[in-house]
């Protein structure tokens, strides 16, 4: 009889002891993996949660290599922190938070590489809202996971399981060990709170927008196999790059693991400090009470001191237990108040969102002379000057930045084609009468004479606050920015009805535009950031160290001389061309 290899015996022993991974819950799979690094259990976890993790990485990142590095790093963190997950049924929500943290770190690393390499061809790939895509849906994809991670665990877990991993309400209830009615109630509350937070950031998350988002991505066999092998190898080599674990992936995993460790140490330090302060107060109280008790009931010198010491320790233990019980009751009360406060904040946010929508509708109607209400007499206005109607210039758009200046929205942009069709329809109705015909049809088709609001993101969540001022001319709306860290510029092009974004080579604290009718110029250090309205593109002129150009805008283009070079900006093409003054002329060919 032939010999049986050790690997086969190991597999048979594992199957006889644990069974296969098919149908096991997450807590069972974690138990098997923690017991003896069971490869089949970890493979089942990757297969179950991999599509959700890949979807998170792809929503945050643009480069496919960065997506794969972030995907692998997420599961590297899982193999090193599997023992820290308190409840195995929450592996999916836990992985969602880790994947978003890893992807954000990878995006920051990609931005730093871009600044070092100064490769202008990669600007579109790093932009958060490419002009060729639906801006609102791109914004929703970008901030969805960030806002989802901020929700309380009770609301976030059902959303992740049902919407990102595709479980039914009954399956999610079994996974979370909650009644189905509770899961449905928390899903409704979670959706409302998430929709309110997205609206506060200038993004409308209606049901149609949710349908366009790919929440889970299929994992390719190559990526799946590489991730499993690299994760198991990562547990042996301890945070170092190997043949299967790249340096970028290992660095991402190590950075997230260090951040998680620091958070745990901060929490443990706070708890330890609170316990020390509590015990110190109890001990001080016992010491203060000790002399008084001795005076009230003096004990003879022949009494055994051990009895007094034991009584004092027992008293301190009772006091400490009472203090801990009181602290637990206070903590439960604070949690209840926090929940009530969060519900109240949600209600207030909903009211504010509705009022903002009403305000936007009023401003849009005020900008549209066809639907603007007739001016009311002065007696309808209050004595304190509130609720007064104000007619704005219909040819000037309205630019509204968010409270922190990270998102800017513009609306009231005329739809030139719709206005032209409406005017032609009105002329035909005047000739043919109001009974209908082609004029009425063209008028109905041109009912929407203004474009939908357009938003642009200028900073990430957690960045310093920006002060935004819009400068409007006939073709462009450039933005003047002030803040501690400005990393991107934006100009709204009325001709193309879109925001165009430019990433700065180096962060600045102030960016003031100089504009003409068809171009905008920012002079930031030794660089000129120019934007052409006709070409619809940015171009950057970088001069040598020591140069401090001034911003000048002209509809005929720009010509700049510095040293022995001349730089010419063509406003039609939106490009800079460089000429050397010491260039030698070419010799004419001699005739034979």
N, C-alpha and C positions, 0 to 999 in steps of 0.2 A: 504494500500500500504506500502511495506517495506521501511525502511530508506536506503538512499544511503550514503555510507561511504565518508569521506573527501578525501581519496586517489583517489577514482573514479571521484569525482567532479573535483579534481585538474587535473587529466589526461584529462578529457573532455574539461576543460577550456584551457589547453595547446594545445590540438589538434585544437580547434576552433580558437585559436589566431595565432598559428604558423603553423599548419599543421604537417604532419609527416616528419621524417628526410630523407625519400627516395628521392633521386635526388637533394637535396640541395647542393649548393656549400659550400666550406670551410668557406668563409666569413659569409655566412648565418648561418651555424652551430655555429660558434664562437659568432655571435650576440645573438643567442638563449641561448647559455651557459652563456654568460656574463650577460644577462638580469636577469635571475632567476635560474641559475645553472640547466638548463634543462638536465636531465639525458639522455634522448633519443638522444639529439644532441651530447653530449660527447660520448655516445656509438657508434654513427655513425662515429665520428672521429677516435676512436680506431679501429673500424672494417675496416675503409678505409686505415689508415696508419700503422696499427699494423704489417702486414707482412714485410713491409720495415724496420721498427724499429727493429723487431726481427732479420732480416737478418744482420743488422749492428752489433747488439750485439753479434751474433753468430760468425761473422767473426773476431771480436777482442778477444773474450773470448773463453775459452775451457770448463770450468766447467759449467754444466747445471744450477746449483743453481745461480752462478754468472750471467748467461745469463738472467734468470728470474728476478733477483733483478734489473739488469740494465734496462730491459724492463719496469718494473713497475715504476722505478724511473724517466724514461723519461716522462711518462705521468703524474707523480706527478709534474714535472717541468711545464708541459703544463697547468695544472689547476691553478697553482700559477702565471704563466706569460702569460696567454692568452691575457690579455689586452695590453701587450707590443708588440704584433705582429702587425706591421703597415698595412700589406696587407693580408687579409684572404686567398687569392689564393696561398700564399707562405707558407702555413702550412706544406706541405710535405718537402720542402727543410729545413725549420726551424727545424722540428723534426729530420731530418737527422743529422744536426749539433749537436743538443742536445744529440741525441742517441750516437754519436761517442764520445762526451766529457764525457758522463756518463760511457760508456764502458771502455774508457782509464783510468778513475779514479778507476773503479772497478778492472781492471787488476792490477793497482798499489797496491791496497789494498790486492788483492790475493797474490801478490809477497811478500808483507810485512808479511802476515800471514804465508807464507811458510818459510820465513827466521826465524820467531819466533818459529815455530813448529819443524823446522829441520826434516821434513819428507821426506826422500830420495825417497820414492815410488811415490811422486807427481812430480818428475822432468820432466817426459815426458809430463805430462799434462800442465806444465807451459812453455815448450819450444815453441818458436815461429815457428820453422821449424822441426817437427819430421822427423826422417830419413826414416820412413816407408811410408811417403807420397811424392808426387811429390813436390820437393822443390820450383820450380819456381812458381807453382800455389799457394802454401802455402804463399810465399812471396807476391804474387799479392793480395791474400785475406786479408793479414795483413795490407798492406799500402794503399789499394785502397781508403778506406773512408777518411784516413788522407789527401791524395793528392786531393781527390774530395772536401774536406772542404776548401782547400786553394784556389780554383778557384774563380774568380769573380762571384758575384751573377747572373749576366746576363747569364753566361755560365753554372753555376752549377745547376740552377733551371731546365732548360730543361733536363739535364742529369738525375737528380733525378726523375723527373716525368716520363720520357720515359723508362729509363733503370732499375730503382729501384722500381717504382710503376706500370710499365707496361702500361702506357697510350700511345695512338697513337699520331702521330704528330698533328692531328686535335684537339684531346682532350686537349693536352698540350697547343696548341695555344689558345683555348678557356679559359683554366684555367689562362694562363698568359696574356690574352687579347692582343695577338700579332698576326701578320699575320703568316700563315703556312710557307711561305718562310723564314721568319726571324727565326722561330724555327729550321728549317732544317739547315740553315746556322750556327746558334749558336751551334747546336749539332755537326756539323762537326768540327768547331773550338774547341769546348770543348774536343772532342775525341782526336784531334791532340795534344792539349796542355797537356791533361792528359797522353797520351801515351809518350810524350817527357819527362815529369816529372818522370814517372815511369822508363823510360830507364835511366835517369840520376841517379836513385837510384839502378841501376843494375838489373831491372826486365823487361823482355820483355813481353809486353802486346799485343800479336797478337790476331787475331780474334778467333783462336782456344782456346786460354787461356780464353777469355771472356766467351766462351760457357760453360766452366767447373765450373763457379762460380754461386752459388745459391744466387741471389741478394735479394730474398724475401722468407720468411719462413712462413708456415701456423701456425696460433696461435691456440693452443689447447683451447677448451671451458673452461676448468678450469682456465687456465692462463688469458683468456679474461675476464671472470666474476670477478676473483680476482682483476685484474687491474682496472676495472671500479669501483668496490665497494671501493677499497683502495684509489683510486684517489679522489673520492667524499668525503670520510671520511677524507682525508688528508687536504682538504680545511677547515674543522671544527677544527681539532686539531692542526694546525699550526706547521708543521715540527717535530712532535713527533711520536714515534712509537706507534701503537695500535695493536689490535687483527688482523687486516688485513694488516697493514703496519709494516713490520719488521724493526728492528733497523738498519740493513745494508741498506735497501732500503731508509729509511728516511734519513740516513746519506749521502748517495749518492746524493739524491735530494737536501738536504740542502747545500752540498758542491758546487754543480753546480749552485744553485741559488745565493749563496754568490759570486762565481766567476763572474757570469753575472752582479751582482749588482756593484761589484768593477770596472768592465770594463765600465759600464755606468757612474759611478762617475768620472772615469778618463777622459772619453770623455766630460762629462759636465764641469768638471773643466778646461779642455783645451779650450773649447768654451768660458766659462766665462772669463778666463784670456785674451783671444784674444779680447773680447768685451770691457773689462776694459781698456786694453792698447789702443784700438782705441778711446774710449771716452776720455781717458786722453789726448791723442794727440790732439783731437779736442778742448777740453777745454783749453789746454795750448796755442793752436794757437789763440783761441778767446781772451784769456787774453792778449797775446802779441799784438794783433791788436787793443785792446780797447783803450789804451792810445794814440796811434797814431791817431786814428779817432777823439779823443777829442781835440787834439792839432790842427788838420787840420780844424775842424769846432767847435769852442767853442760854447757851449750852455749857454744861460743866466741862472742865478740862479733861475729864476721863472719858468723854464721848469719843467714839472711833471716828476719825476724819474721813474714812472711806465712805461712810454712810452719807455724810454731807456732800461729798463729791459726786456720788451716784445720784443723789436727789437733784443736784444742780444740773447734771448732764441730762437727766430725764426731763427736767423742766425746760431746758433749752431745746430738746428734741420736740417736745409738745408745742412750744412756741414756734419752732421752725415749720412744723407740719401745718399749724394754723396759718402761718404767713404764706406758705406755698398754696394752701387751699384758697386763701383769699386772693392771691395773685392769679390763680387759675380762673376763679369766678370773674375777676376784673378783666382778664384776657378774653373770656367768652363774651362778656358784655361789650368790650371794645370791638370784637369781631362782628357782633350783631349790629352795632352802630355803624361800622364801616360798610356792611352790606346795605344798610338803609341809606347811608350817604351815597354809595355808588348808584343805587337805584334812583335817588333824587337827582344826582348829577346826570344820569341818563335821561331822565324826564326833562330836565332843564336844557340839555343839549338838543333834544328833539324839538322843544319849543323854539330855541334859538335858530335851529336849522329851518324850521317852517317860516320864521320871521325873515330870515335871510332870503328865502325863496320869494316871499311876498315883496321884499324890497327890490330884488332883482327884476321881478315882473313889473313893478311900478316904474323903475328906471328905464326898462326896455320900452314900456308904453310911452314914457315921457320922451324918449328918443325917436319914436315913430310918430310922425305928424298925422298919419291916417287913423291911428287908434288912440291918440292922446286925448284924455278927457278935457272937456271945455273948462276954461278958467272960472273958478267960483268967485263970487263976490267977497270982498274983504270981511264982511260981517261973519262969514262962516269960519273964520280963523280964530284961534284962541288968543287971549290977551297976552300970554307969555311967549307967543311967537312959534309955538310948536304946531305940527301938522300943517305947515304951510306948503302949498304946491310950488314947485320950482321947475321951470321949463329949461332943459339943457339944450345945448347945440346938437342937433341930430347928426351933424357931419363930424362930430368929435367922438371917438370911442371912449368907453369907460374902463379904466384899469384899476383893479382892486387887488392889493397884496394881502396875503394871510397875516394874522397877528404877528407871527415871527418872521415874516418876509421870505419864507422858504418856498412858497407857491404863489404865483402871480396869475390872475385871470383877467382876460380882456373880453368885453362883449360890446354890443352896439356897433359892430363892423358892418357897413352896408354891403348887401349882396348886389353887386353891380348888375349881374345878369338878370336877377329877379326884378330890379327896378326898371331896367330897360324893357323887359317883357310887360311889366305892369303899365308903363307909359304907352307902349304900342297898343295894348289892350284897351286903355282908356280912350285913345284916339279913335280906334275902330268902333268902340261902343258909341262915341259921340257922333260918328257918321251913320251907323246902322241903327242906333236906338238902343235902349237898355233891355231889349227883349232877349238878348242872349247872343248866339252866333259865335264866330271865332273870337271876337273881342272879349266876351264874357269868359270863354274858356281860357284865354291867355291871362286874363286878370286873376282867375282862380289859381292858375298854375304859379303865378307870381305872388301869392299871398305872403310868403315868407320873404320879406325884404331885408332881413338881417341874418347874419350867420350865427351859428351856435357859439356859445362861450368857448374860448380856447384857453387852456392853462399850461403853465410851464413850471418845472421845479428848478429852483436855484440853489438849494442846499439840502443836505441829508438830515434825517432826524437826529437831534442832539447837537447839531452844529450851532455856533453862536448866531444870535439874532441879526437880521439884516434890515436896513432901512432902505426902502425901494421908492423911487420917484420916476414916473413915466414922463418921457419927453416926446410929444406927438408932433409929427409933421405930415406932409401930404401923403407920403408913401410908406413911412416907417414909424415904428414906436420903439425906440431904444429905451433902456432902463439905466438910470443913475443909481449906483449902489454904494452903501456905506456899511461897514461892519468889521469885526475882528478878523474874519477869514472869508474872503470872497474867492471862490474857485471857478465860477462859470459866469459867462455873459449871455444875454439873450436879447434878440431883436424880433419884433413882430412885423412880418412883411404883409402889408395889406394886399399887394398884388397877388400873392400866392396864398393868402389867408392862413398863415402858419407862423409858429415860433421857430426860429433857428438859433441853436445853442452852440457856444464855443467854450471849450475847456481851457482855462488859463494854464500857461506853462509854469507860473509861480503864483501862489496866493497873494492877494493884495488887500488893503484895508479900505480903499476907495477907488471907484471906477466911474468917471464922468464922461459921457459921450459928447462928441461934437458932430453935428449932422447937417447935411444939406438935403435937398429934395430926394436924391437917389442914393446916398451913401451915408454911413456912420463910421466914425473913427474913435477908438480909445487909445490913448497914449499911456502905457503902463510900464514904467521903467525904461528899458532900452528896446521895447517892442511896440509896434503899431498893429493893433487888431482892427482890420478894416472889413466892412460888410457892404456888399453891393446889392441894391434893391432889384436891379434888372437881372443880374446873374443868380441872385438868391443864395449866396454863399459867403463864408468867411475866408479871409486870407490873413496870414501873420507875417510881418516883416521883422526879422530879428537882426539888430545891429550889434556891432562889437561892444565889448565892455567899455563903459565911460560915456556912451552916447545917451543923450536925453532928448529925444524928439518931442515936439509939440504936436498936438492933435489939430489937424486942419482938414476940412471937408470941402470938396468942390465937385460939382457935377461934370466937370471936364476931366476928372482924374487928378492924380498927384505925381509930382516929380521931385525927388529928394536926392540931394548930393551930400555925401558924407565921406570925407577922405578922398580916395582916388576911385570911388565907385558912385554911380548914379543909379537910383532905384525909381522905376516908373510903374505907377499903378493904373491899370486899364479898368475903368469903371464898367465897361460892357462885359468883359470876361471875368472881372473880380479877381485878377491875379497880379502879382508883383513880378517885374522883370528887372534883372540886374545887368549893368554894363560897366566894364572896366575902362577908365579913362586912359590907362597906359597900354591899352590893347594895340598891338602893331597891325597896320593895314596889310591886307593880303596883296602880294605882288601879282601883277597881271602876267598871264602866261605869254611868253614870247612866241611870235609867229615863226614858223619854220621857214 
